[in-house]
Amino acid sequence: EDAVAILAQVRPAHARGVVRVRREVVPVLHWAMCGILALLGLAEDAETWRKRALELAKLLRHRGPDWSGIYCKGNHILCHERLAIVDPDSGEQPFFTADKQVILAANGEIYNHKQLRAELKGEHTFLTGSDCEVLMHMFVEDGAGFLKKHRVNGMYAFVAFNENDGSFMAARDPIGIMPLYWGWGKDGSVWFSSEMKALNNDCEKFELFPPGCYYDSKSGKVERFYEPEWWSESHIPSTPINYKYVRDEFERSIVRHLMADVPYGVLLSGGLDSSLVASIVQRHVAFRTEDYSSDGGVHHKSHWPVLHSFCIGLPGSPDLQAAQKVADMIGTIHHSYTFTVEQGIDALSDVIFHLETYDVTTIRASTPMFLMSRKIKALGVKMVLSGEGADEMLGGYLYFHKAPNKEEFHKELVRKIKDLHKYDCLRCNKSTMAWGLEARVPFLDRDFLDVIMNLDPEAKMCTGRIEKHLLRKAFDVEEGEKPFLPKDVLWRQKEQFSDGVGYSWIDALKDRAAAVITDKQLEMAKHRFPYNTPQTKEAYLYRQIFSTHFPQEAAAKTVPGGPSIACSTATAVEWDEAFKNMADPSGRAVKSVHVDAYDSLEPAAKKAKTNGSAA
């Protein structure tokens, strides 16, 4: 009954009545996480570049192992590597309009695609039921600026090309959940790619494509389409908290993310964020959330009505124990994986190649996720939901305890969200897609993000109370109601993923770096790596591996740098004098806040650490 009620609320308004029908095929949904590559405005005929384009697209095939497609005509090439999530038997890309004049290569999913179809004014022939095809028709109708006119809710990166006038556009979702890079060839051509590895050897220059923006070839400019009021650090929201509304809106976000025709599961670390995602998914897993009857009820039962959850850690790690407890309570089929320090270290080069970063925190957390994703894909699972984004929008990192006031607290949230595409979104997408596994992040749903970021930041502050108190309280239901989580999990302290998989993981990485990087190398690091010079041996090790894969200066400049404490921005380091002399981004570095801080452990915390507990 709860599932039916939620589905009725999230179903687009036009689906509850008669919809004006255009000429289109039977609408079967084709969600596809993929790899895209575009070479536009080549000086030579596209056929001379076809072989090279296919070679480069093959570098992205891990993202889309199910099928390949190419458009090669005139001076333009669009390549697509497809991972089929819904209706695997069809939905190949690139997409074409009926007259073959407009072409689209897209990576991602559009949650409100039915609503967007209804907003189109002209006659459009849809040749597939793909959620992404509507992007092409909006481009036809409104040009590159359609993202300013229509509120597209989804995670996506795409390139659209119009043969009629030779114009093209590219765009990336508001937060940068989907990766996208762009570069420039020696002949003046413009290139776009899901990953940097398809650009770095052929482009004179390349860089990250900015989230929430689109490029219009007609103007030659990048324009921002996503700029809500809270996006400005100078605007401090004042909406009062309504806990039930927060709970209901997050549940609606989860429902929007549950569309799949292949086996799917949830990543369950046992922390607050992933546990809430798993708990809510379990409440809706029995139904196909994309199917509705005319009265708003559920039309079909789910193809995969049993939910599988996944966790990884070193033997005895905090996450493994907490995740098993949550899984036992909510009733998932739980898969608890372990890895050894040696396995993690052996994977570092592959991890850095796939993630295209040398950021310390990202690599620490990505390595276990990379290993787990391989095991998940081996079971036949092709999609998972994960809890990324909650810490950035709710102030979940431990250093937020040191925020001096609500204004600074909110400004730091905004800075963190603007940088998500360089860190957690990059990690979540590329660690999983290295093995052809799609990860969805319902906390970063556009509608839910607006709900949370428009709240008065006073409600999010953790002065004198546990971090993410707002979210915990929203899901701490009254006695007699079905609980979402066990109390001790709902109120468990934040663990960064790299800490939660086992504290010895980070310690082992430091030991490895100390063994292979000399004092002299670190001393001379500024000469070898003048940009983002590594400050520790661990950072030097990752940078050295990165440079073997991506030696270009442009590659190094795609990775952010600067001081950080427990994942903070450089600005937040100024909040506490003790932060300024620390180079480690682990959550345990926040002394007096983390129960397992590096030193000065209280007796209770020492006991918890000995027992492998994180709460």
N, C-alpha and C positions, 0 to 999 in steps of 0.2 A: 504493500500500500504506500509506503514511504517513497519507493522508487517511482511509482506511477505519479504521485503528487509532484515530485521534483521534475519529472519529465514533462508534465503538463505545463509547468511554469517556464521551462527553458525552451520549449518548442516555439519556433518563430511564429509571430502573430499571423502571417499570411498562410501558414500551414493549417490554421484552424478553420479556414473558410475556403471559398473558391479562389483559385489562382488563375490569372490570365495565362493561357498556355501558348507558348511559341512552338515553332517547328523544332522538335528535338527528339532524340532517341530515348528509349526507356531509361530513366535515370537510375543507373547503378553507380554507386560511389566507388572511386578509385583513389584511395589515399596512397601517396608514394613519397617515401623519403629517398633521396637520390643524390647523385652527383651531377652537376651541370658544368659545361664549359662552352664559352662563346668566343669566337674570333670574328670581329666585326670591322668592316672597312679595310680589308686587306688590299694591299697594292696590286697583288697578283690575283689571277683567277682562283677561286676557292678550291677548285679541283687539284691545284698544285700543292695545296696545304692539307688535303684530305687525309693522306697517310699520317702526317705528323699530328694532326688533330686527333685521329683515332688512337695514336700512341699515347698522347697526353691524357685523353679521356680514360684510357685503361688504368692510369695512375689513380683514378677515382673509383674504380670498379668495386672496391671494398664497400663503398657507400651504396652501390646499386648492383648487386650480383645477379639480379633476376633477368634483366634484358638491357639491350643497348639500342639507341636510336641516334640518327644524325640528319641534319638539314645542311646541305652543301650546295650553294648556288650563288652565282654572281661573285661577289667579294665577301661573302659572309658564311660562317659555319656555326651551327648550334649542335652540341652533342649532349646526350643524356644517358646516364647510367641509372637504371631503375631498381628500387627495392619496393616490391609490391606488398602493401599491407591490407588493402581492401580490394576484393574482386581481382585476385592475382592473375586471372586468365586473360585480362585485357587492360586497356588504359595506357598503352605505350606512348612515349613522348619522343620528340617534340609534338605539341598539339598544332593543328592547322585549322583555320577557318574554312568554311565550305568552299570558298573560292580559292583557297590555297595561298592567299595573299598576306596573311598575318600568321606568324609563327611564335610559339611560346615554349620555353623550356623552364620548368619550375621544380623547386625542391621544397616540400613541406606539406602543410594542410591548412585549409581555410574552414574554420568552424562554422561561420555564418554564411556559407556559400549559397544556401537556398534563399536567404533574405536578399543577398546581393543580386541574385538572378532576377528577383522580383523588382528590384530597383532600376533595372535596365529599361530605357524608354523605347528603343527601336526594336526592329525585328532581328532576332539572332538565332542562328541554327547551331544548336549544341550537338556536336558529333559524339560526345562521350557523356557520362554522368560524373566525370571527375569534379571534385571540389575546386581544383585549381584552374579548370578551363574558363571559369567565369572571369578570371583576371584578364585573359586575352580579350574577351568581349567588352569589358570595361575600358581597356586600352583602345579598342576600336571606336567606342562611342565617345569617350571623354579625353583621349590622349593620355600622355604620360602623367598628367596631373590628377588622374582619377583617384589616387590614394588620398588626396586632400578632400575630395568630394564624398567619397564612400568610406565608412568606418569598417575596414577589413580586420576581422579578428582571427588571428591565426599565427602560425610560425612558418616563415617562408623566405625564400630568396628566388628571384626569377629574372629572366631576360626575355623581352618581347621585341620582335622585329616586324616591321611593316614593309613589304616589298613594293607597295605602291609608290612610296616616296623615299624609301631607303632609311627611314627614321627608326630608332630603337630606344628602348629604355631598360633600365635595370633597377631593382629595388630590393630592400631587405627589411624584415619585420621590425617592429618598434624597438625591441630590446636586443635584437641580434641573437635570438635562439638558434637560428640557422646561420651557418658561416657563409661568408661571401668575400672574395678578394677581387681586386681589379688591377689591371696593369696596361702598359702601353708598349707595343711592338716597335721595332726599329723603323718600320715603314709607316708609322703613324696610326696603326690599327689599335683598336680598344679591345681588351680581353677581359672576360669575367670567368671566375672559377669558384667552385665550392671550397676548394682547398688550394693553398699556396703552391703545392708541389707541382701543379700543372702549369704554373706561370714562371717559376723562378729561373728556368734555363732559357726561356725564349723572350721574356719581356725586359726592356731596358730598365723599367721601374715598375714596382708593384706595391700595393698596400692594402690594408683592410678597407672594405667598403663600409661606410658608416651606417649603423642601424637607424631605422626610422626615417630613412632618406631614399630618394630616387634620383637617378641620372636621366636626363632628357637630352638626346643627341641633337635635337633641334636648337636648343639653347646652349648646349655644351656645358650646362651647369648641374651641380648636385643641389637639390632642394630638400628641405626637411618637411615631411608631412605629419610627423608625430611630435607634438609639443603641447601636452596638456598643461593646465595651469600649474600643477605641482612640479612640473619639470624645471621651473625656475627656482633656484635656491633662495631667492629673495622672498618668495611667496610661502608663508607658513600657514598650512591648512588649519581649519577650525571646526570641522564637522565632528560632532560628539559621537562617542562610541555606542553602537547598538550590537551587543554580542550575538544575538540571534540572527541578525541580518548578516553579520560576518560569516557565521556558520552556514547559513543557507546559501550565500553567494559562493562560498568555496565549494559546497556540494554541487552547485550548478556548474561550476568550472570543471569539476571532476567528470560530470556527466558529459560535457562537451568533448572530453578527451577520450571517451570510451567507444570509438568507432573503429572496428577492425574485423576482418574476415579471416584472420590468422591467429594462432595461439599468442596470447599476451600475458604479461604478469606485472609485478610491482617490485621495485628495488626497496628492500626493507632493512635499514641499518639498525632499527630499534630506537632511533632518535625521534624527536617529536614530529618533524616534518614528514619524513617517509612513512612513519607509523600512521599518521592521520590520513595520508593518501591511501595507504593500503586498507585501512578500516573503512573508508568511504567507498572505495572501489568494490570491496567485498559486499557491501550493501546493495550494489547495483549490478553485479556481475551476471546475474541470472537473465538480464534482458538486453536486447539489442537497442541501445539508446538512440540510434539513428532512425528507427522505424516507429511510426506512430499511426494509430487508427484515427478515424475522424473525430472521435470523442475525446482524444487526448490520452488514451490508454496505450499500453505497450502492445505493439502489433506482433512481434516475433520474440521467441526466446533466443537467448544468446547461443551462438555457435560453440562458445567455449565457456560454459557456466561454472567451471571450477577455477578458482584463482590460485596461481602459483606465486610465491614470494621468494626473493633471493637476497642472500647476504654473504659477505666475505670478510675474512679477518685472519690474523695470526691465531694459532690455537690459544683458546682462553681469553680472547680479546673482549673488551666491553660490548662491542656491537653484536657479536655472535650471541651472547647471552641475552641481551635485551631484545634482539630480533626474534629469538625463539619464543620468548615470553609473549610478545605481541602476536606472533603467528598462532600460538596455541589458543589465545583468547579469541581472536577474530575468525579463526578456522581456515586459514590458507594451507595449501600444500607447500610446505616450506623446504627450501634447499639452502643448506648452510655449508658454504665452501671455506676451506682454509688454504692458505698459501704459505710458503716458506720465505724467509728473507732472501735466500739465494735465488728463488724463482723471481721475486720482485726485482732484484738487482739485475738479473739476466735479461729482463724485459725492458730495461730503461731505454736502450737505443731505439727499440721499436715504438715505445710509448712516445718518445720525443719526436720521432719521424711522423707518427700519425697525428699528434697534437699540434705540432709546428709551434712549439713554445719552449722556453727555457726557464719559465717562472717556477720558483722553488715550490710554493704551496700547490700549484696546479699539478706538477709532476708527482709530488708526494701522494696526492689524493687520486690522481688518474691511474697510477700503476695498479692498485688493487681493483679499480673499476674496469680497467682494460682486461685484466685476467678473468674477472668474473663475467664480463660480457662474452668472452669466448666460450665459457662453460654454458652460459644461458643459451647462446645461439646453437650450441651442439645438441640441445634438447628439442630444437625445432621452434623455439619461441622467437618471434620477430619484432615484438614491440613491448616496451616496459614503460610504466609511469614512475616518475621520480620526484623528489621533494626540493629540487633546486629553486632558489629565489626567495624563500621565506626569510632567510637571515638578512638579506639586503633590504627587504621592504618592511621588516618588523624590528630591525636592530637586534638580531639574534647573536651576533658575535660578542664574545666576552668583553672586548674593549669598550663596547657601548655603555658598560657600567660607569665608565669614566666621563661620559658626555657631560659638559658643564651646565647645559640648559637645553630646553626643548628645541630652540632655534638651531643650535649647533647639531643636535641629534638629527633633525630633519634634513639639514643640509648634507650631512654625511650619508644619510639614506639615499638622497638623490645622486650624490657622487658615486656611490656603490652601484646603484642601478644602471647609471650611464656607462659604467665600466664592466658590467656583467659579461658582455660579449667577449671580453679579453680573458676572462677567468672561468667562472663556473659554467657558463653556457658553452664555452669552448670545450671545457673538460667533459661535460655531460654528453655533448653531441659527438665529439670525435673519439672519445674512449669507447663508446658503444658502436658507432658507425664504422669503426675499424674492422668490425666483424659483421657488418650488415645488420645491426640491431638498432631499431629506432627507439629513442627516449623522448617521452613527452613530459612537459613540466607545467602542471596545472596551476601552480602558484603564480606563474608569469602570464596567465591568461589576461588579455588586455582589459576585459571588464573587471575582473577581480583585482587587478593591480590598481585600477582607478579607485575602487572602493577603499582599499587599504591606504593608498597614498594620499587620499583626501581627508583622512582622519586627523584630528588634532594629535600632533606628535606626543603630547603629554601622556596620552593613553598608551603609548608604546614604550616610554622610558622605563628603564630597569633600576632606577635609583631606589635602593631599599627592597627590591623584589627581584625575582628571577627573570632572566631575559625572555622575551616573547610571552610575557604574562598575558597580553591581550588574546593571543591565539589559544593559549592553554585554557583560559577562563571561558572563551567562546565554546569550547568543546568539553568543558567540565559540566555535564548535564546534571539535572536535578535527580535526587534519589527516586528510584522507581522507573526512570527512563533507561533505555538500553544504552550502556556506556560505549563511547567510541574507543577508549583505551583504558588499560589499567592505570590507576592513580599514579603509581611510581614511575610509569613511563610518560604519562601526560606531563608530569612535573620534573622529568629528568633534565639535568643540566646539559647545556650545549656541548657537543663534542664535534670538532672538525673531523671530517671523514678520515683524514690521514692520521689523526690521533685515535679515533674510535676503532680502527681496524687492529690496533695494538700499539701501545706506546713504544715498544722496542723497534717498530718499523722505522720511525724517524731516527731513533738513535743509531740503528744499523746503517741508514743512509749516510749519516754524518761520519760514522766510523769508516765506511767504504771510501768516502771522499778524502778523509784524512790519510788513508793508506795509499791512494793513487795520485793525489795532488800534493806537490811539495810546497813548502813555505816560500821558496823562491818564485814558483809559478804564481802564487797568489800575490806576492809582493809586486810582480811585474805585470799583473793582470791589466792594468790601465793601458799598457802599450799594446797588448794583443787584442784587448777588447775595449777600445776607447768609448764605445757607446754602451750604456748600461753596464759599466764595469762590475763584475761580480765581487761581492764583499766577503764571501765565505768560501771555503773549499767545496762545500756542497753545491753552491751556486756556480762555481767555476767548472765543476765536473759536468753539470747539465749544459752549460754554455759551450763547453768543448765538444760534447756530443752533438749538440744542435748545429754547430758550425761545420761538422763533417757532412751533415745532411743538407744544410742550407748555408753555404759560405758567403752568399751575397750580403752586402751591407743593408740592402732594402729588406731582406728577410729579418735581420736582427732588429730593425726598426719597427717591425709589426708587433713586437713584444714590449709591454709596458715595464717600467722600472720605478725606482724610488723607494724610500724607506717605508716600512710597514711593520705593524705589530698585530699579530693574530688576525691577519687579513684586512687591516685598516688601510685607508688611504693615507698619503703622506700628511695631509692636513690634520688628521685625527691623532697622529703621533704627538702632536703638540699638546694634547689634552692632559698628559701626565709626564712629569719630568723623568720618571723611571723608564718610559717608553723609548726615550731618545738614545739610550745607550744599548739597546737590544736589537740584534739583527735577525732574530728568529721569528717567523710568522706563525708558529704553533700556538694554539689556544692556551697551552700550558704556560706560555710566556706571560700571561696576565696574572701576575701574582696577587694574592689576596682576593681573587675572584674565582679562579678555577680550583676545585676541590683537590685536584692532583697537580697543583703548581709545582714548578721544578724544585723549589726548596721551601722551607718553612711550612711543611705539611702538618696539618692538625692531626691528632691521633685518629680521629674517625676517618679522615681522608686516607691516611696511611693504610688503615684496615681495608677500606674500600678498594684501594689500588692493589693490595695484596690479593684480594679476592677476585680481581679482574672486573670490578663493577665501576660504572661511570656515573652513578647517581648518588 
